[in-house]
Amino acid sequence: MFILQAYLLSLLFADWLSTIATDSTTDRQLLVSLLPLLALCLLGRPVLQYGREQLSVSASQQVRLKLRQQVLQHIADAGPGKNQYGSDGSISTKLLEQVDALDGFISRYYVQRYLVLVIPLLLAIATAFYSLLAAAILLLTAPLVPMFMILLGNAAASASQQQFTEQARMGGRFLDLVRGLPTLRQLNAVERAANSVANAAERYRDSSMKVLKMAFLSGAVLEFFSALAIALLALYLGLGLLGILPWAKGDIVVPYQGALFILLLAPEFYAPLRQLGSDYHAKAEAEAAIAGLQPILQHQAWQHTGSQSLAINAAPEIRINQLQISGEFGRQRLAPISLHIGAGERIALQGPSGCGKSSLLHALLGFTHYSGDIFIGQQSLSDITLQQWQQQLGYMAQQSSFIAASIADNLRLAAPAATAEQLSRVLQQVELWPLISRLPNGINTMLGERGLGLSGGQLQRLALAQLLLRDANIWLLDEPSAHLDGATAYRLHQLIGQLSVGKTVLLVSHQLHGLDWLDQVIRLPDGVSSLTREDMHERA
Amino acid sequence: MNAPEPIRLRSLLASRRGAWSLSLLLGFITLLAVVSLLALSGWFISAAALAGLVSVGIGFDYFRPAAIIRLCAITRTAGRYAERLSSHYAALGLLKDLRVTRFNVMAQSKSPTRHSADSLQRLVSDIDLLDQFPLKVVAPWLWALLLTTLVMMFWAWLAQPLLLATLPLLLAALVVPPTTLHQALALAKQQADTAALRRQAALEPLSMLTNLRLWQRWQSAVQPFHRADQQLLALQQRQQQLISRSVLAQHCLLALALLALLWQGSSLLASGQLSVALLLAALLALWALYEVLTPLCHSFVALGLSMAARDRLNQLGDITVADNDKPQPTGPYRLTVEQLSARHPAALSGPDNISFALQSGQTLVINGTSGAGKSSLLQALAGDLPYQGQVTLNNKPLQHWQLSHCLGYLPQQPDIFDLTLAQNLRLGAPEASEQELWQVLEDVALKTWALSQPQQLDTLMGEFGTAVSGGQGRRIALARLLLTKRPILLLDEPFAGLDSITTQRVAKALQQRQQSGLLIIVSHQQFPLEHTIELRLPAE
């Protein structure tokens, strides 16, 4: 704010001094004496302006950096529950573009809001020094401006909200059709689709022109008021100088120097208001962005607060007692359930979608708040240090993701210190070694974006290799075969059976094909053990 | 079919010449009014003061200048309103043109790779960026050059020395923005690259969030993202600095011009060659040029952004000319495949040395484990993937025929559009009656489901077909394909999610429809069917 004040003062100075200077140009002596000061003000103003811009830019960057970290932290705390915020693509759009959309608001609108109060007031005071009437004219017209702005602005705001959704819809339609271009081409329906794109764009143009008319009208009203006020001032000052004001005939109410000073100030008086009006869209943009971020920021991430150290060194038993998980708005995500999984026992969870299978896994992973008890051996999960607990866990999701790096790098994500021998051993265990060893670059073969180059089943087996490297005692597997065809799923299930001996395993799966090694199959929501190992063997 | 031109920035203005020239003209008039308003009111007040000093306002014609001042004020207000409307009208029109032409370009390019959702999102925002070129580059420069010339002519008319004193400084102020050109373009390119990098760096850890948290690797995995973010912010700051610095330099030059004008003016005043009023008018005209010249400093950053957007958009358009002049095959059909091998560029494996022969009325069922190359084989036959080996249709190589109206391919992830069920189906056959739609839905075992929907045929499919499950979506796409009545059908896993009895029923219906055509089905399910040849691909 100090900078801003200085900027204001310099602005005043510049105007004031230039007035004096031009007033007395007949005498060169004065010009010479004023020249350094005038130069200082004229040059100082852009310099201060420059400083102000730098400050507001770095302020905006600080805010965005911080906000982005905050959003990312919220997402990270949600763990596998991040999907409630949308797909990874839309989360990243929120994280990147939506946070960046705040820039204009912070760096311009935010500061401008204060300037709009301070500058006109200071200018009015300066004007009053010369002419009370002129200051009164300025101050009288000034509040009219925001008043009309609010009247028009409210209408424009709701209309622009509508326009934002319209724009999003048009973008969505375009995206939807472009994404499906191969299909459209196949169906010879490209022309019809192009027409649909054109129609959507045309409709969007019509609707947004309506909004823009309104928005620009508010700008025009502002402009009109400032023009009106300046014209009034000019008339008053001009006639005053001529001495033909009806109530002060023959008097010069404001001397020339003051008059010029006021006339020079008048446009500056309205400038911040006008600027605020044109920065309005920055505010609308920021509001839309914040609305998109709100669900992430408002979601009260639950923090696991346990601090006891975990005392297990083999596969533990897990006892779940009246476990219940509720989601937002009091929605029940898992009905109360009690389970007992013996040490080294391997069970599957089954049930209709939405019955809380995944939520149960998320609670065990330590990402979700729950009521009831989970006992790991003799300790309650909520008392254990999260980090130590998570080190004991191996987790696999429906689709495993990999970074665009070599196979070895991806494996070393799980175990940074693993040797080449260890890597080849786990790859042998998951039966990928014959394929990978045949490749020219072996385990240094690059995987493309999202693990391109390997089939779905191969990728899941690579994820299994990562699990093996962790040497965790508890495996939590969330439908690892959901996206695989029957034969491949069977093979993966068999492989998991071979490699998980001696571990406590909780597997969510729709199909039991190839899972004859399970000890129990538990059906949710009632938690009844429907199959035992003996039944499975009979079936097989 | 003509290959469309790549986007050129200069042709952006050509498409809507009328609208653009109108908005350029309006903008010019508005700015002219701004400059003359200030100059005239300065002259008016000084002249009035002078008149007031000499003889009490008698004989001084204040009506005409006052009327002109009012005219200027009104022109400024109305002109700005009209200019904004017309330029936005033109810009939205441009946006529409761009979307439609880009859509057509992409429709004609037959690149086998599908664009990811993110790259499409970028495409949409890139198109939105292109209107910056006319709005922020062309218009400001045109206006600035014209108005500067006018102001200089005004000075020259007042007094030659006045022009001579300020000419070099004013020209220098015009030259300042172009000096940023090189750096601005480089920065824009760098910024685009870093933004892509940042998105990638955000998406990778997000896609494997849970495991990274379990492995305590989350913090280190998001490091590259934070680095990219900071890098991008630094680049943005440099960009802003570039703008601010050139504004600073420009304003300093203008300030010096102002001082030079004063200095020169004072000597002209002393020698009586110039009146105070006219000098003030000259001074204020320069003052008003600030508003005209400042946008120039932003123009090259905008240019850089538009150019980067243009380059990315042009990269998408690898155009292939449609094969309209080739003959269409007629039944009965005979397809022979000899020693076909194909492989995706990034894939580790693919179909190898495949041979078979198929005649009208026969069905080929391809099975094998995932990764064996079933889908790649179909893509090769559909012409989406290059292959080695011989493929002939009716004893002529596949390339000999125009297949766009007789070959139908159902991919594993077909596109369901955010339209109603009926609209999605009618993409295949615009004229299909409701009865035909219900019939085809029955054939793909979706009639019961569609009848159970409250909106039946008008059920909305949701963005990316989210309202239906994967298997349903595939069968909706199958129904759509059946409506096109293609004699050759290549279907990739059409029966996903169906029990064996329904599978059998749907397969029968398919055969019924393809009696005189060819039917190739990739499936991992086994189903007994007459007139079927089975092809089993060996495992990897």
Interface residues (C-beta under 8 A of the other chain):
Chain A: A21 T22 T25 T26 R28 L31 L35 L38 A39 L42 L43 R45 P46 V47 Q49 Y50 E53 Q54 V57 S58 Q61 R64 L65 R68 Q69 L72 I75 A76 G79 P80 K82 S87 D88 G89 I91 S92 T93 L95 L96 E97 G171 G172 R173 F174 L175 D176 L177 V178 R179 G180 L181 P182 T183 L184 R185 Q186 L187 N188 A189 V190 R192 A193 A194 V197 A198 A201 E202 Y204 R205 S208 M209 L212 K213 F216 L217 G219 A220 E223 F224 A227 L228 I230 A231 A234 L235 L237 G238 L239 L241 L242 G243 I244 G250 I252 Y256 A259 L260 L263 P267 L365 F367 Q387 Q390 Q391 L393 G394 Y395 A397 S400 S401 F402 I403 A404 L413 A414 L435 L439 T445 G448 E449 R450 L452 G453 L454 S455 G456 G457 Q458 Q466 R470 L484 D485 G486 A487 T488 R491
Chain B: L38 S41 G42 F44 I45 S46 A48 A49 A51 G52 V56 G57 F60 Y62 A66 I69 R70 A73 I74 R76 T77 A78 R80 Y81 R84 L85 H88 Y89 L92 G93 L95 K96 R99 V100 F103 N104 M106 A107 K110 R114 H115 A117 D118 L120 Q121 L123 V124 S125 A195 R198 R199 Q200 A202 L203 E204 L206 S207 M208 L209 T210 N211 L212 R213 L214 W215 Q216 R217 W218 A221 V222 F225 H226 D229 Q230 L233 Q236 Q237 Q240 Q241 S244 R245 V247 L248 H251 C252 A255 L258 L259 L262 W263 G265 S266 S267 L269 A270 V276 L279 L280 L283 A346 A347 L348 S349 T369 S370 G371 D384 S404 H405 G408 Y409 P411 P414 D415 F417 D418 L427 G428 P430 E463 F464 A477 R480 L481 T484 E493 H524 Q525 E540
